[in-house]
Amino acid sequence: MPLYEHVLIARQDISPQQVDALTSNLKEIIESGGGNVSKIENWGLRSLAYRIKKNRKGHYALLNIDAPHEAVAEMERQMSINEDVLRILTLRVDEHEAGESAIISSRGARDDRRPRGDRDRGDRDRGDRQEKPAHKSDDANKGDAQ
């Protein structure tokens, strides 16, 4: 059977439990069509690049699907009817990615950074700073005032 990666964006005002229910409903549709969902990743609430149907954010989810085309087409039809779904993208792939997706793995890398308070401020915090030279116009104005 062909392999698919499916990403969906749900509205920002639904709860994470409703997103889980939506993805489990999609899994049931695929399994009733003779397919299998090997992985479901919820990426959480993320900002959109542009507004979609007056929404600035959306709940993202990824599904790795191994199913016949008819089951995937039925799933897409069901999602086009659902008002909670903003966008979908289904891609046929040669093989599924092993482990976590790039989105999930980058989230862990973001936590490894230093806190902002520990930054090296460069020469701003040093006591050996030089004073800025006075502007030429300031010197000219001083001479005129005398």
C-alpha positions as a Python dict, from the first residue, in 0.01 Angstrom:
ca = {
    (1, 'M'): (0, 0, 0),
    (2, 'P'): (118, 356, -60),
    (3, 'L'): (260, 561, 227),
    (4, 'Y'): (135, 912, 308),
    (5, 'E'): (225, 1194, 545),
    (6, 'H'): (-75, 1403, 640),
    (7, 'V'): (-60, 1740, 821),
    (8, 'L'): (-367, 1924, 939),
    (9, 'I'): (-423, 2263, 1097),
    (10, 'A'): (-724, 2298, 1327),
    (11, 'R'): (-879, 2620, 1460),
    (12, 'Q'): (-712, 2794, 1751),
    (13, 'D'): (-1020, 2807, 1972),
    (14, 'I'): (-1070, 2432, 2008),
    (15, 'S'): (-910, 2248, 2298),
    (16, 'P'): (-619, 2003, 2268),
    (17, 'Q'): (-862, 1724, 2369),
    (18, 'Q'): (-1079, 1811, 2070),
    (19, 'V'): (-772, 1792, 1845),
    (20, 'D'): (-695, 1446, 1988),
    (21, 'A'): (-1055, 1342, 1920),
    (22, 'L'): (-1027, 1473, 1564),
    (23, 'T'): (-707, 1277, 1495),
    (24, 'S'): (-851, 959, 1649),
    (25, 'N'): (-1158, 1003, 1425),
    (26, 'L'): (-926, 1029, 1123),
    (27, 'K'): (-744, 715, 1237),
    (28, 'E'): (-1077, 527, 1253),
    (29, 'I'): (-1164, 640, 899),
    (30, 'I'): (-828, 515, 767),
    (31, 'E'): (-854, 183, 952),
    (32, 'S'): (-1211, 127, 828),
    (33, 'G'): (-1079, 177, 475),
    (34, 'G'): (-820, -98, 519),
    (35, 'G'): (-524, 119, 614),
    (36, 'N'): (-303, 181, 912),
    (37, 'V'): (-187, 496, 1095),
    (38, 'S'): (163, 428, 1225),
    (39, 'K'): (228, 758, 1401),
    (40, 'I'): (31, 1059, 1525),
    (41, 'E'): (220, 1369, 1642),
    (42, 'N'): (48, 1670, 1790),
    (43, 'W'): (268, 1974, 1734),
    (44, 'G'): (52, 2198, 1951),
    (45, 'L'): (-72, 2550, 1900),
    (46, 'R'): (156, 2739, 1660),
    (47, 'S'): (144, 3076, 1489),
    (48, 'L'): (36, 3085, 1126),
    (49, 'A'): (236, 3269, 862),
    (50, 'Y'): (-80, 3452, 755),
    (51, 'R'): (-442, 3462, 863),
    (52, 'I'): (-662, 3172, 761),
    (53, 'K'): (-1034, 3224, 809),
    (54, 'K'): (-965, 3499, 1069),
    (55, 'N'): (-732, 3273, 1272),
    (56, 'R'): (-377, 3378, 1362),
    (57, 'K'): (-284, 3045, 1526),
    (58, 'G'): (-370, 2680, 1473),
    (59, 'H'): (-331, 2336, 1625),
    (60, 'Y'): (-98, 2129, 1405),
    (61, 'A'): (-99, 1749, 1382),
    (62, 'L'): (96, 1498, 1170),
    (63, 'L'): (-22, 1149, 1074),
    (64, 'N'): (190, 881, 904),
    (65, 'I'): (-53, 674, 700),
    (66, 'D'): (-21, 340, 518),
    (67, 'A'): (-349, 304, 331),
    (68, 'P'): (-508, 268, -12),
    (69, 'H'): (-593, 585, -200),
    (70, 'E'): (-968, 541, -145),
    (71, 'A'): (-929, 555, 235),
    (72, 'V'): (-715, 868, 214),
    (73, 'A'): (-963, 1031, -24),
    (74, 'E'): (-1249, 957, 219),
    (75, 'M'): (-1048, 1105, 507),
    (76, 'E'): (-982, 1423, 307),
    (77, 'R'): (-1352, 1445, 216),
    (78, 'Q'): (-1451, 1418, 583),
    (79, 'M'): (-1201, 1688, 675),
    (80, 'S'): (-1328, 1927, 409),
    (81, 'I'): (-1671, 1905, 573),
    (82, 'N'): (-1538, 1964, 927),
    (83, 'E'): (-1552, 2331, 1033),
    (84, 'D'): (-1269, 2291, 1284),
    (85, 'V'): (-1011, 2209, 1013),
    (86, 'L'): (-846, 2511, 851),
    (87, 'R'): (-598, 2343, 614),
    (88, 'I'): (-479, 1995, 520),
    (89, 'L'): (-184, 1862, 324),
    (90, 'T'): (-141, 1499, 222),
    (91, 'L'): (183, 1391, 57),
    (92, 'R'): (272, 1052, -84),
    (93, 'V'): (617, 947, 36),
    (94, 'D'): (853, 660, -41),
    (95, 'E'): (911, 581, 327),
    (96, 'H'): (812, 723, 663),
    (97, 'E'): (1063, 914, 869),
    (98, 'A'): (1200, 711, 1160),
    (99, 'G'): (1175, 875, 1502),
    (100, 'E'): (1046, 1222, 1569),
    (101, 'S'): (968, 1475, 1300),
    (102, 'A'): (1183, 1784, 1252),
    (103, 'I'): (929, 2002, 1434),
    (104, 'I'): (937, 1793, 1751),
    (105, 'S'): (1315, 1751, 1749),
    (106, 'S'): (1370, 2127, 1703),
    (107, 'R'): (1151, 2194, 2006),
    (108, 'G'): (1397, 1996, 2220),
    (109, 'A'): (1694, 2182, 2073),
    (110, 'R'): (1535, 2514, 2163),
    (111, 'D'): (1537, 2414, 2532),
    (112, 'D'): (1915, 2360, 2524),
    (113, 'R'): (1988, 2729, 2468),
    (114, 'R'): (2112, 2955, 2744),
    (115, 'P'): (1860, 3176, 2920),
    (116, 'R'): (1859, 3533, 2795),
    (117, 'G'): (1996, 3673, 3121),
    (118, 'D'): (2329, 3489, 3076),
    (119, 'R'): (2427, 3659, 2751),
    (120, 'D'): (2765, 3818, 2711),
    (121, 'R'): (2692, 4185, 2671),
    (122, 'G'): (3021, 4265, 2501),
    (123, 'D'): (3171, 4604, 2586),
    (124, 'R'): (2847, 4748, 2728),
    (125, 'D'): (2917, 4615, 3077),
    (126, 'R'): (3289, 4691, 3079),
    (127, 'G'): (3425, 4984, 3277),
    (128, 'D'): (3696, 5061, 3021),
    (129, 'R'): (3461, 5213, 2766),
    (130, 'Q'): (3572, 5527, 2592),
    (131, 'E'): (3351, 5831, 2584),
    (132, 'K'): (3205, 5932, 2254),
    (133, 'P'): (3377, 6225, 2086),
    (134, 'A'): (3175, 6545, 2083),
    (135, 'H'): (3001, 6641, 1761),
    (136, 'K'): (3167, 6909, 1553),
    (137, 'S'): (2841, 7099, 1544),
    (138, 'D'): (2832, 7105, 1925),
    (139, 'D'): (3182, 7261, 1932),
    (140, 'A'): (3078, 7519, 1672),
    (141, 'N'): (2769, 7614, 1876),
    (142, 'K'): (2980, 7658, 2192),
    (143, 'G'): (3212, 7896, 2010),
    (144, 'D'): (2921, 8106, 1882),
    (145, 'A'): (2766, 8135, 2229),
    (146, 'Q'): (3084, 8278, 2382),
}
